[in-house]
Amino acid sequence: MNEDEVEGVAIANLIGTDERSVVGWVYRWNTGALAVRWNVSGPQRVSSIQPDLCDAEKGEIDFDGLKRIRRRGSGKDRP
């Protein structure tokens, strides 16, 4: 990574509720921060992270919140 630019690298896949589909990625930036990037479908409920992250990293991306994402516009939880 170039130290003069902010760059990120994917470190984990976010797995959807079907337990097979990759619905997004966790990126580690050269600043040390973590961020979530979604696939073209946008934010959706996540069931797991592969490879698993430590508790501090899960806390930084609010993994518990990612497991509770609601369907857009419905106000109801996804099945």
Secondary structure by P-SEA (a helix, b strand, c coil): cccccbbbbbcbbbbccccccccbbbbbccccbbbbbbccccccccccccccccaaaaaaaaaaaaacccccccccccc
